[in-house]
């Protein structure tokens, strides 16, 4: 996809459309984002101070502003390729600075990023798997940021073995990762890991409540025999996920959270 195709894709993406047009979906989206916010903030040592923050792929600015509130960051910048998302973000957070376009376009438009003028903190939450060249993307991030908060889904798992990653993926995921691939990518892009951990979203009570509601709606639309089968199946699956974290990650995948420090010599 070129830039125009990507912009159109995310303008029309069903989850984003739901947020823009459905108050119930907006509330659910905020609960799902809150899980990520709590995990990302947990990575940051208490004595770290950031004067500014930029999120790439900010969507509606919910995660960006929630993290900024918790870390007491005043200057907030959000970048998103979707013009429709940016319009909504500007209405929700009028005090935040938003830019519609790619990271490369933002860097070109902001001469203050040249030389030693770096961004204190960049947030990459569910974004690396969407960019065409993940290594080059992170190398750019390394040159313009001091620290990075990263949330990367680790989807290379048994459940996703037949998923068609790439331009035809309905969520826009161009590739998938496991922990080994994630760590190798971080190393090759020149970052130091300050803190990190993995976490399975459905183990969080608030997240699981929304997940279970969506799943129930899907099951309820099936014929009675299939409805009974999937109800029993999911009941067993939910109990299994609580038994062994390592095995569950291999079967269902997980999320990798990390605070990274740039090793760029100009910083």
C-alpha positions as CSV (number, residue, x, y, z in Angstrom):
1,X,0.0,0.0,0.0
2,X,1.1,3.6,-0.7
3,X,0.4,6.4,1.7
4,X,-3.0,7.2,0.2
5,X,-4.1,3.6,0.4
6,X,-3.0,3.5,4.1
7,X,-4.8,6.7,4.9
8,X,-8.0,5.3,3.3
9,X,-7.6,2.0,5.1
10,X,-7.4,3.5,8.6
11,X,-10.1,6.1,7.8
12,X,-12.5,3.2,7.1
13,X,-11.2,0.6,9.6
14,X,-14.2,-0.8,11.5
15,X,-12.9,-0.3,15.1
16,X,-12.1,3.3,14.4
17,X,-15.4,3.9,12.7
18,X,-17.1,2.4,15.7
19,X,-15.3,4.9,18.0
20,X,-16.2,7.9,15.8
21,X,-19.9,7.0,15.6
22,X,-20.9,4.9,18.6
23,X,-20.7,6.2,22.2
24,X,-20.8,2.6,23.6
25,X,-17.8,1.7,21.4
26,X,-16.1,4.8,22.6
27,X,-16.4,3.7,26.2
28,X,-15.2,0.2,25.4
29,X,-12.2,1.6,23.5
30,X,-11.2,3.7,26.4
31,X,-11.3,0.6,28.7
32,X,-9.1,-1.4,26.3
33,X,-6.7,1.5,26.0
34,X,-6.5,1.9,29.8
35,X,-5.0,-1.6,30.1
36,X,-2.2,-0.5,27.8
37,X,-1.7,2.8,29.7
38,X,-1.3,1.0,33.0
39,X,1.2,-1.4,31.6
40,X,3.3,1.3,29.9
41,X,3.3,3.7,32.9
42,X,4.5,0.8,35.1
43,X,7.7,0.7,33.0
44,X,8.8,4.2,33.9
45,X,11.0,4.7,37.0
46,X,9.6,7.2,39.5
47,X,12.5,9.6,39.1
48,X,12.2,9.9,35.3
49,X,11.0,13.4,34.1
50,X,9.8,14.1,30.5
51,X,9.0,17.6,29.3
52,X,7.4,16.5,26.1
53,X,6.0,13.3,24.4
54,X,5.0,12.3,20.9
55,X,2.9,9.3,20.0
56,X,3.1,7.8,16.5
57,X,-0.2,6.3,15.4
58,X,-2.1,8.2,18.1
59,X,-5.6,7.4,16.7
60,X,-7.9,9.6,18.9
61,X,-5.2,10.7,21.4
62,X,-6.7,8.7,24.3
63,X,-3.6,6.7,25.2
64,X,-1.3,9.7,24.6
65,X,-3.2,12.0,26.9
66,X,-3.8,9.4,29.6
67,X,-0.1,8.5,29.8
68,X,0.8,12.2,29.8
69,X,-1.6,12.9,32.6
70,X,-0.1,10.1,34.7
71,X,3.5,11.1,34.0
72,X,2.7,14.8,34.3
73,X,3.9,15.7,30.8
74,X,2.8,19.1,29.5
75,X,3.7,19.2,25.8
76,X,1.9,16.5,23.9
77,X,2.1,15.7,20.2
78,X,0.1,13.0,18.3
79,X,0.8,11.8,14.8
80,X,-1.7,9.6,12.8
81,X,-2.0,8.9,9.1
82,X,-5.8,8.9,9.3
83,X,-7.3,12.4,8.8
84,X,-10.6,11.2,10.2
85,X,-8.9,10.1,13.4
86,X,-7.1,13.4,13.8
87,X,-10.3,15.3,13.4
88,X,-11.9,13.4,16.3
89,X,-8.7,13.7,18.4
90,X,-8.6,17.5,18.0
91,X,-12.2,17.7,19.3
92,X,-11.5,15.5,22.3
93,X,-8.2,17.0,23.2
94,X,-8.0,20.7,22.0
95,X,-5.0,21.4,24.1
96,X,-2.9,18.7,22.3
97,X,-0.9,19.2,19.2
98,X,-1.9,16.8,16.3
99,X,-0.3,16.1,12.9
100,X,-1.9,14.2,10.1
101,X,0.7,12.2,8.2
102,X,3.6,9.8,8.5
103,X,6.5,10.1,10.9
104,X,8.9,10.9,8.0
105,X,6.6,13.8,7.0
106,X,6.5,15.1,10.6
107,X,10.3,15.0,10.9
108,X,10.7,16.9,7.6
109,X,8.2,19.5,8.7
110,X,9.8,20.1,12.1
111,X,13.3,21.5,11.8
112,X,13.7,21.6,15.6
113,X,14.2,17.8,15.4
114,X,17.5,18.3,13.6
115,X,20.8,18.5,15.6
116,X,20.5,17.8,19.3
117,X,16.8,18.8,19.6
118,X,15.3,15.5,20.6
119,X,11.9,14.4,21.8
120,X,12.0,13.3,25.4
121,X,9.6,10.4,25.0
122,X,8.1,8.7,22.0
123,X,5.2,6.2,22.4
124,X,4.8,3.3,20.0
125,X,1.8,1.3,21.0
126,X,0.5,-1.2,18.5
127,X,2.3,0.6,15.7
128,X,5.5,-1.2,14.7
129,X,3.6,-4.1,13.2
130,X,1.8,-1.7,10.9
131,X,4.7,0.1,9.3
132,X,6.2,-1.3,6.0
133,X,9.9,-1.2,7.2
134,X,10.0,-1.8,10.9
135,X,13.8,-1.6,11.2
136,X,14.2,1.6,9.3
137,X,11.2,3.1,11.2
138,X,12.9,2.3,14.6
139,X,16.2,3.7,13.4
140,X,14.5,7.0,12.6
141,X,12.9,6.9,16.1
142,X,16.3,6.3,17.6
143,X,17.7,9.5,16.1
144,X,14.9,11.8,17.2
145,X,14.0,10.5,20.7
146,X,15.6,10.0,24.1
147,X,13.3,7.3,25.3
148,X,10.6,5.1,23.8
149,X,7.6,3.4,25.4
150,X,6.9,0.3,23.3
151,X,3.9,-1.9,23.2
152,X,4.3,-4.7,20.6
153,X,1.8,-7.6,20.1
154,X,3.6,-10.9,20.0
155,X,1.3,-12.8,17.7
156,X,3.6,-15.5,16.3
157,X,1.6,-18.2,18.1
158,X,-0.3,-21.4,17.4
159,X,-3.6,-19.6,17.2
160,X,-2.4,-17.2,14.5
161,X,-0.5,-19.9,12.5
162,X,-2.9,-19.5,9.5
163,X,-3.4,-15.7,9.7
164,X,-2.7,-14.0,6.5
165,X,-0.4,-11.2,7.6
166,X,0.3,-8.4,5.1
167,X,-1.7,-6.0,3.1
168,X,-4.8,-8.2,3.2
169,X,-4.9,-8.4,7.0
170,X,-8.1,-6.8,8.3
171,X,-6.3,-5.1,11.2
172,X,-3.4,-3.9,9.0
173,X,-0.8,-6.1,10.7
174,X,2.0,-6.5,8.1
175,X,3.9,-9.1,10.1
176,X,4.0,-10.9,13.4
177,X,6.6,-11.3,16.1
178,X,7.6,-13.5,19.0
179,X,9.9,-12.4,21.9
180,X,13.1,-13.4,20.0
181,X,12.2,-11.4,16.9
182,X,11.2,-8.4,19.1
183,X,14.4,-8.4,21.0
184,X,16.5,-8.8,17.8
185,X,14.6,-5.9,16.2
186,X,15.3,-3.7,19.2
187,X,19.0,-4.6,19.2
188,X,19.4,-4.0,15.5
189,X,17.7,-0.6,15.7
190,X,20.2,0.6,18.4
191,X,18.1,0.8,21.6
192,X,19.0,-0.1,25.1
193,X,16.3,-1.8,27.1
194,X,15.7,-0.1,30.5
195,X,12.7,-2.3,31.6
196,X,10.4,-4.8,30.0
197,X,7.9,-7.6,30.5
198,X,5.1,-9.5,28.7
199,X,1.4,-9.4,29.6
200,X,-1.7,-11.2,28.3
201,X,-4.5,-8.7,27.9
202,X,-7.3,-11.2,28.8
203,X,-5.9,-11.7,32.3
204,X,-6.9,-8.1,33.1
205,X,-10.4,-8.0,34.5
206,X,-11.6,-4.8,32.8
207,X,-10.1,-5.8,29.5
208,X,-11.6,-9.3,29.7
209,X,-15.0,-7.9,30.4
210,X,-15.1,-6.1,27.1
211,X,-13.5,-9.1,25.3
212,X,-16.0,-11.4,26.7
213,X,-18.9,-9.2,25.8
214,X,-17.8,-9.0,22.2
215,X,-17.2,-12.7,22.1
216,X,-20.7,-13.4,23.5
217,X,-22.3,-11.2,20.8
218,X,-20.5,-13.2,18.2
219,X,-21.5,-16.6,19.7
220,X,-25.1,-15.5,20.2
221,X,-25.6,-15.0,16.5
222,X,-24.8,-18.7,15.7
223,X,-27.2,-21.6,15.4
224,X,-28.2,-23.2,18.7
225,X,-25.8,-26.3,18.4
226,X,-22.9,-24.1,17.5
227,X,-23.8,-21.6,20.2
228,X,-23.7,-24.4,22.8
229,X,-20.4,-25.8,21.5
230,X,-18.6,-22.4,21.5
231,X,-20.0,-21.5,24.9
232,X,-18.5,-24.7,26.4
233,X,-15.3,-24.3,24.4
234,X,-14.7,-20.7,25.6
235,X,-15.5,-21.6,29.2
236,X,-12.8,-24.3,29.1
237,X,-10.4,-22.0,27.2
238,X,-10.7,-19.2,29.8
239,X,-9.8,-21.6,32.6
240,X,-6.9,-23.0,30.7
241,X,-5.4,-19.6,30.1
242,X,-5.0,-19.1,33.9
243,X,-3.0,-22.3,34.4
244,X,0.3,-21.7,32.6
245,X,1.5,-18.3,31.4
246,X,4.3,-19.5,29.2
247,X,2.2,-22.1,27.5
248,X,-0.7,-19.7,27.0
249,X,1.7,-17.2,25.4
250,X,2.9,-19.9,22.9
251,X,-0.7,-20.8,22.0
252,X,-2.5,-17.4,22.1
253,X,0.3,-14.8,21.9
254,X,0.9,-11.9,24.3
255,X,2.0,-8.3,24.4
256,X,5.6,-7.1,24.9
257,X,6.0,-3.8,26.9
258,X,9.4,-2.0,27.1
259,X,11.0,1.3,28.0
260,X,13.9,1.8,25.6
261,X,16.7,4.3,25.7
262,X,18.3,5.7,22.5
263,X,21.9,5.0,22.0
264,X,22.3,7.6,19.3
265,X,25.6,9.4,20.0
266,X,24.1,12.8,19.5
267,X,21.9,12.5,22.6
